Amino acid sequence: MNREHLNAQSDVTVLGLGQMGSALAGAFLAAGRRTTVWNRTPAKADALAAAGAVRAGTVAEAVTASELVVVCLLDHSAVSALLDPVAESLAGRTLVNLTSGSPEQAREMASWAAGHRVRYLDGGIMTTPDGVGDRASMILYSGSPEAFAAHRETLAVLGDPVDLGADAGLASLYDAGLLGLMWSVFGGWLHATALVGADGVAAGTFTPVAERWLTTVSGFMRRYAGQIDAGHYPGDDATIDVQLVAIEHLLHAGRERGIDGRLPELHRDLMAKAVAEGNGGDSYARLVDAFRGR
Ligand code: NAP
């Protein structure tokens, strides 16, 4: 550890130098921020130290090196175990927790931080390590508005900072929902790729067409969001009745080609239920009720 550097104070401390933590620290360094780093396995700090980071010998040294402390570990229990013993050293500083977790864990962490006079922001990194430092990448934040305002500029080094407001649980809630969206899109794309692939169409040929279609679909989502908020689902574009007939073509094509049909069968079943309940004339957005468990 270089004590002179620590005494001079860093702009930011990064705790946890796994794949993501190393990318975060690397982005701060690349943007010219004085960066202090710590990792449980010290060797993971070697490359960053060689690139100019200050290596802290202990967690306490790391958290007192900067007003802004970013933590990115495997999970929340690792974060609690690491930070509980240094809570007093963290008092008066800002903690940004970019470790994935549930909204409930984030809110628990926020109240722990408030109890120790620590300004707390929870975050959701909506990219992989190679996307950190790219302005096109979104990083979601929720929690202390003062902390976000004070450190917005530094956090912008990691990617576009999206402020979701004062409820610390929201970044994790959005993160979970957005990952669910990603898995659903991956599932639909992989199913479609298998389907067209059965007739010899390469994934690389099909995917640009699929990308254009996703742009159209996101336009539908924007329209349907208004309907969901209004609780009113005019079937003035494509009714559930019409789509229930259309999905049978997909199921038929899949059966003929030996494609696993469970994904479209789920959608077919949700549509059939809506029709059975007398809502076949509504738009597809009506199916939000099925997910709400109504
Ligand atoms: P990783 O490469 O496995 O790194 C895990 C880090 O956690 C390492 O620094 C590890 O230290 C540390 N750690 C684990 N248990 C610990 C403990 N009990 N005490 C102290 N340190 C501990 O994982 P990662 O990909 O960097 O992911 C880190 C977080 O970022 C996760 O919450 C993940 O969900 C989130 N995230 C990752 C991505 C991604 O694409 N990778 C994207 C978005 C969000 P050691 O080196 O000593 O093992």
Boltz pocket constraint, residues with backbone or C-beta under 6 A from the ligand:
constraints:
  - pocket:
      binder: B
      contacts: [[A, 16], [A, 17], [A, 18], [A, 19], [A, 20], [A, 21], [A, 39], [A, 40], [A, 41], [A, 44], [A, 72], [A, 73], [A, 74], [A, 75], [A, 77], [A, 78], [A, 81], [A, 82], [A, 98], [A, 99], [A, 100], [A, 101], [A, 125], [A, 126], [A, 127], [A, 128], [A, 129]]
      max_distance: 6.0
